C-alpha cells in the first residue's frame, strides 16, 4: 500500500479510538451521576464541557 493510504488508515483508527473513548467517559460519568456519586456539575467539569452540553449528551438534567 502507498504511504498515503497507510496514513489515512492510521488517522481513522486514532479518530475512532478517541470517539469511542469519549463515549465511554460520558457513559461512566452518567452512571456515576445516576448513582449519586457525582453531581451533574462535577461530571460536566470532568468531561470538560458545560452543564448544558453534558445534560444534552447524557440525557440527564441539572438537579443542583
N, CA, C and O atoms as CSV, one atom per row, in Angstrom:
chain,resi,resn,atom,element,x,y,z
A,1,UNK,N,N,0.840,-1.183,0.000
A,1,UNK,CA,C,0.000,0.000,0.000
A,1,UNK,C,C,0.878,1.238,0.000
A,1,UNK,O,O,1.996,1.240,0.517
A,2,UNK,N,N,0.340,2.281,-0.592
A,2,UNK,CA,C,1.113,3.513,-0.592
A,2,UNK,C,C,1.018,4.189,0.775
A,2,UNK,O,O,0.096,3.922,1.546
A,3,UNK,N,N,1.963,5.050,1.061
A,3,UNK,CA,C,2.042,5.697,2.371
A,3,UNK,C,C,0.802,6.532,2.669
A,3,UNK,O,O,0.379,6.599,3.823
A,4,UNK,N,N,0.212,7.166,1.668
A,4,UNK,CA,C,-0.977,7.998,1.890
A,4,UNK,C,C,-2.129,7.152,2.450
A,4,UNK,O,O,-2.825,7.585,3.368
A,5,UNK,N,N,-2.327,5.972,1.910
A,5,UNK,CA,C,-3.397,5.100,2.382
A,5,UNK,C,C,-3.100,4.631,3.804
A,5,UNK,O,O,-4.005,4.582,4.637
A,6,UNK,N,N,-1.868,4.291,4.085
A,6,UNK,CA,C,-1.492,3.893,5.441
A,6,UNK,C,C,-1.726,5.023,6.440
A,6,UNK,O,O,-2.172,4.784,7.563
A,7,UNK,N,N,-1.423,6.253,6.029
A,7,UNK,CA,C,-1.647,7.419,6.891
A,7,UNK,C,C,-3.136,7.621,7.156
A,7,UNK,O,O,-3.536,7.917,8.281
A,8,UNK,N,N,-3.951,7.459,6.119
A,8,UNK,CA,C,-5.405,7.622,6.270
A,8,UNK,C,C,-5.941,6.563,7.230
A,8,UNK,O,O,-6.759,6.874,8.096
A,9,UNK,N,N,-5.493,5.322,7.087
A,9,UNK,CA,C,-5.947,4.255,7.978
A,9,UNK,C,C,-5.526,4.532,9.421
A,9,UNK,O,O,-6.301,4.288,10.345
A,10,UNK,N,N,-4.327,5.030,9.620
A,10,UNK,CA,C,-3.848,5.333,10.972
A,10,UNK,C,C,-4.673,6.457,11.586
A,10,UNK,O,O,-5.038,6.395,12.760
A,11,UNK,N,N,-4.970,7.493,10.785
A,11,UNK,CA,C,-5.793,8.603,11.273
A,11,UNK,C,C,-7.191,8.122,11.645
A,11,UNK,O,O,-7.735,8.533,12.669
A,12,UNK,N,N,-7.768,7.267,10.833
A,12,UNK,CA,C,-9.118,6.756,11.090
A,12,UNK,C,C,-9.145,5.954,12.387
A,12,UNK,O,O,-10.097,6.062,13.160
A,13,UNK,N,N,-8.118,5.155,12.632
A,13,UNK,CA,C,-8.052,4.378,13.874
A,13,UNK,C,C,-7.948,5.297,15.077
A,13,UNK,O,O,-8.606,5.071,16.093
A,14,UNK,N,N,-7.127,6.331,14.969
A,14,UNK,CA,C,-6.968,7.274,16.076
A,14,UNK,C,C,-8.274,8.005,16.344
A,14,UNK,O,O,-8.687,8.127,17.497
A,15,UNK,N,N,-8.929,8.492,15.294
A,15,UNK,CA,C,-10.195,9.204,15.454
A,15,UNK,C,C,-11.259,8.281,16.045
A,15,UNK,O,O,-12.024,8.692,16.918
A,16,UNK,N,N,-11.308,7.057,15.579
A,16,UNK,CA,C,-12.275,6.094,16.098
A,16,UNK,C,C,-12.028,5.782,17.561
A,16,UNK,O,O,-12.968,5.668,18.349
A,17,UNK,N,N,-10.768,5.644,17.919
A,17,UNK,CA,C,-10.422,5.385,19.317
A,17,UNK,C,C,-10.832,6.565,20.184
A,17,UNK,O,O,-11.452,6.381,21.231
A,18,UNK,N,N,-10.493,7.769,19.757
A,18,UNK,CA,C,-10.823,8.959,20.550
A,18,UNK,C,C,-12.331,9.120,20.708
A,18,UNK,O,O,-12.810,9.476,21.784
A,19,UNK,N,N,-13.075,8.859,19.639
A,19,UNK,CA,C,-14.534,8.956,19.711
A,19,UNK,C,C,-15.097,7.907,20.666
A,19,UNK,O,O,-15.955,8.213,21.494
A,20,UNK,N,N,-14.623,6.697,20.552
A,20,UNK,CA,C,-15.078,5.623,21.431
A,20,UNK,C,C,-14.699,5.873,22.878
A,20,UNK,O,O,-15.482,5.598,23.786
A,21,UNK,N,N,-13.511,6.389,23.093
A,21,UNK,CA,C,-13.062,6.705,24.443
A,21,UNK,C,C,-13.942,7.796,25.044
A,21,UNK,O,O,-14.329,7.714,26.210
A,22,UNK,N,N,-14.257,8.814,24.251
A,22,UNK,CA,C,-15.126,9.893,24.720
A,22,UNK,C,C,-16.505,9.391,25.096
A,22,UNK,O,O,-17.078,9.824,26.096
A,23,UNK,N,N,-17.036,8.487,24.306
A,23,UNK,CA,C,-18.343,7.900,24.612
A,23,UNK,C,C,-18.289,7.081,25.896
A,23,UNK,O,O,-19.232,7.090,26.688
A,24,UNK,N,N,-17.196,6.384,26.094
A,24,UNK,CA,C,-17.031,5.598,27.317
A,24,UNK,C,C,-16.952,6.483,28.552
A,24,UNK,O,O,-17.532,6.166,29.590
A,25,UNK,N,N,-16.235,7.588,28.434
A,25,UNK,CA,C,-16.135,8.534,29.544
A,25,UNK,C,C,-17.516,9.100,29.860
A,25,UNK,O,O,-17.897,9.196,31.027
A,26,UNK,N,N,-18.265,9.475,28.829
A,26,UNK,CA,C,-19.605,10.020,29.034
A,26,UNK,C,C,-20.507,9.006,29.742
A,26,UNK,O,O,-21.227,9.365,30.673
A,27,UNK,N,N,-20.472,7.751,29.309
A,27,UNK,CA,C,-21.290,6.711,29.937
A,27,UNK,C,C,-20.887,6.503,31.394
A,27,UNK,O,O,-21.746,6.333,32.259
A,28,UNK,N,N,-19.597,6.515,31.665
A,28,UNK,CA,C,-19.123,6.334,33.026
A,28,UNK,C,C,-19.564,7.492,33.914
A,28,UNK,O,O,-20.064,7.274,35.018
A,29,UNK,N,N,-19.382,8.717,33.439
A,29,UNK,CA,C,-19.795,9.882,34.226
A,29,UNK,C,C,-21.308,9.889,34.443
A,29,UNK,O,O,-21.778,10.231,35.528
A,30,UNK,N,N,-22.062,9.516,33.423
A,30,UNK,CA,C,-23.518,9.455,33.545
A,30,UNK,C,C,-23.917,8.431,34.614
A,30,UNK,O,O,-24.811,8.687,35.421
A,31,UNK,N,N,-23.258,7.288,34.614
A,31,UNK,CA,C,-23.550,6.264,35.615
A,31,UNK,C,C,-23.212,6.751,37.023
A,31,UNK,O,O,-23.950,6.478,37.970
A,32,UNK,N,N,-22.111,7.464,37.160
A,32,UNK,CA,C,-21.732,7.977,38.482
A,32,UNK,C,C,-22.729,9.014,38.985
A,32,UNK,O,O,-23.015,9.072,40.181
A,33,UNK,N,N,-23.260,9.831,38.080
A,33,UNK,CA,C,-24.292,10.799,38.469
A,33,UNK,C,C,-25.559,10.049,38.865
A,33,UNK,O,O,-26.182,10.371,39.877
A,34,UNK,N,N,-25.938,9.062,38.081
A,34,UNK,CA,C,-27.151,8.290,38.373
A,34,UNK,C,C,-27.077,7.590,39.723
A,34,UNK,O,O,-28.093,7.425,40.398
A,35,UNK,N,N,-25.872,7.177,40.118
A,35,UNK,CA,C,-25.685,6.506,41.404
A,35,UNK,C,C,-25.537,7.493,42.562
A,35,UNK,O,O,-25.453,7.090,43.722
A,36,UNK,N,N,-25.506,8.775,42.244
A,36,UNK,CA,C,-25.377,9.785,43.284
A,36,UNK,C,C,-23.957,10.023,43.763
A,36,UNK,O,O,-23.745,10.665,44.792
A,37,UNK,N,N,-22.987,9.510,43.027
A,37,UNK,CA,C,-21.595,9.667,43.424
A,37,UNK,C,C,-20.981,10.970,42.920
A,37,UNK,O,O,-19.987,11.445,43.471
A,38,UNK,N,N,-21.566,11.543,41.884
A,38,UNK,CA,C,-21.149,12.837,41.329
A,38,UNK,C,C,-22.391,13.670,41.080
A,38,UNK,O,O,-23.473,13.133,40.840
A,39,UNK,N,N,-22.233,14.978,41.138
A,39,UNK,CA,C,-23.319,15.852,40.703
A,39,UNK,C,C,-23.167,16.061,39.200
A,39,UNK,O,O,-22.120,15.767,38.622
A,40,UNK,N,N,-24.210,16.565,38.586
A,40,UNK,CA,C,-24.143,16.868,37.158
A,40,UNK,C,C,-23.043,17.893,36.908
A,40,UNK,O,O,-22.307,17.791,35.926
A,41,UNK,N,N,-22.932,18.860,37.774
A,41,UNK,CA,C,-21.897,19.897,37.611
A,41,UNK,C,C,-20.493,19.295,37.697
A,41,UNK,O,O,-19.616,19.665,36.916
A,42,UNK,N,N,-20.273,18.384,38.624
A,42,UNK,CA,C,-18.972,17.733,38.755
A,42,UNK,C,C,-18.666,16.890,37.517
A,42,UNK,O,O,-17.541,16.896,37.016
A,43,UNK,N,N,-19.663,16.176,37.035
A,43,UNK,CA,C,-19.466,15.345,35.842
A,43,UNK,C,C,-19.153,16.211,34.626
A,43,UNK,O,O,-18.279,15.876,33.827
A,44,UNK,N,N,-19.858,17.308,34.491
A,44,UNK,CA,C,-19.604,18.221,33.368
A,44,UNK,C,C,-18.186,18.773,33.442
A,44,UNK,O,O,-17.503,18.898,32.426
A,45,UNK,N,N,-17.757,19.096,34.640
A,45,UNK,CA,C,-16.393,19.599,34.823
A,45,UNK,C,C,-15.368,18.539,34.425
A,45,UNK,O,O,-14.389,18.842,33.744
A,46,UNK,N,N,-15.596,17.300,34.850
A,46,UNK,CA,C,-14.690,16.202,34.489
A,46,UNK,C,C,-14.663,15.972,32.975
A,46,UNK,O,O,-13.627,15.625,32.408
A,47,UNK,N,N,-15.815,16.170,32.331
A,47,UNK,CA,C,-15.914,15.988,30.886
A,47,UNK,C,C,-15.410,17.200,30.114
A,47,UNK,O,O,-15.371,17.192,28.884
A,48,UNK,N,N,-15.022,18.244,30.850
A,48,UNK,CA,C,-14.528,19.482,30.237
A,48,UNK,C,C,-15.565,20.069,29.278
A,48,UNK,O,O,-15.259,20.429,28.141
A,49,UNK,N,N,-16.799,20.153,29.775
A,49,UNK,CA,C,-17.907,20.686,28.996
A,49,UNK,C,C,-18.800,21.496,29.919
A,49,UNK,O,O,-18.613,21.488,31.136
A,50,UNK,N,N,-19.755,22.186,29.353
A,50,UNK,CA,C,-20.703,22.925,30.182
A,50,UNK,C,C,-21.759,21.955,30.717
A,50,UNK,O,O,-21.921,20.844,30.211
A,51,UNK,N,N,-22.466,22.405,31.748
A,51,UNK,CA,C,-23.542,21.584,32.309
A,51,UNK,C,C,-24.597,21.326,31.233
A,51,UNK,O,O,-25.080,20.203,31.093
A,52,UNK,N,N,-24.950,22.352,30.483
A,52,UNK,CA,C,-25.973,22.198,29.439
A,52,UNK,C,C,-25.541,21.181,28.386
A,52,UNK,O,O,-26.347,20.354,27.959
A,53,UNK,N,N,-24.279,21.232,27.963
A,53,UNK,CA,C,-23.788,20.282,26.960
A,53,UNK,C,C,-23.767,18.861,27.526
A,53,UNK,O,O,-24.132,17.906,26.842
A,54,UNK,N,N,-23.335,18.734,28.780
A,54,UNK,CA,C,-23.302,17.412,29.402
A,54,UNK,C,C,-24.710,16.832,29.494
A,54,UNK,O,O,-24.933,15.662,29.182
A,55,UNK,N,N,-25.653,17.662,29.924
A,55,UNK,CA,C,-27.041,17.201,30.040
A,55,UNK,C,C,-27.600,16.774,28.684
A,55,UNK,O,O,-28.291,15.760,28.582
A,56,UNK,N,N,-27.302,17.541,27.659
A,56,UNK,CA,C,-27.793,17.216,26.316
A,56,UNK,C,C,-27.218,15.892,25.822
A,56,UNK,O,O,-27.929,15.092,25.214
A,57,UNK,N,N,-25.939,15.662,26.082
A,57,UNK,CA,C,-25.294,14.434,25.618
A,57,UNK,C,C,-25.674,13.217,26.453
A,57,UNK,O,O,-25.753,12.105,25.933
A,58,UNK,N,N,-25.908,13.426,27.750
A,58,UNK,CA,C,-26.147,12.291,28.648
A,58,UNK,C,C,-27.620,11.984,28.857
A,58,UNK,O,O,-27.974,10.884,29.281
A,59,UNK,N,N,-28.486,12.960,28.560
A,59,UNK,CA,C,-29.907,12.767,28.803
A,59,UNK,C,C,-30.307,13.058,30.242
A,59,UNK,O,O,-31.461,12.859,30.622
A,60,UNK,N,N,-29.366,13.523,31.035
A,60,UNK,CA,C,-29.643,13.878,32.423
A,60,UNK,C,C,-30.102,15.337,32.505
A,60,UNK,O,O,-29.985,16.093,31.541
A,61,UNK,N,N,-30.622,15.712,33.669
A,61,UNK,CA,C,-30.984,17.095,33.894
A,61,UNK,C,C,-30.168,17.633,35.064
A,61,UNK,O,O,-29.747,16.875,35.938
A,62,UNK,N,N,-29.952,18.916,35.075
A,62,UNK,CA,C,-29.207,19.565,36.145
A,62,UNK,C,C,-30.135,19.721,37.334
A,62,UNK,O,O,-31.060,20.533,37.300
A,63,UNK,N,N,-29.898,18.958,38.376
A,63,UNK,CA,C,-30.771,18.978,39.548
A,63,UNK,C,C,-30.101,19.627,40.744
A,63,UNK,O,O,-30.530,19.409,41.877
A,64,UNK,N,N,-29.069,20.412,40.524
A,64,UNK,CA,C,-28.386,21.112,41.627
A,64,UNK,C,C,-29.166,22.338,42.025
A,64,UNK,O,O,-28.759,23.062,42.934
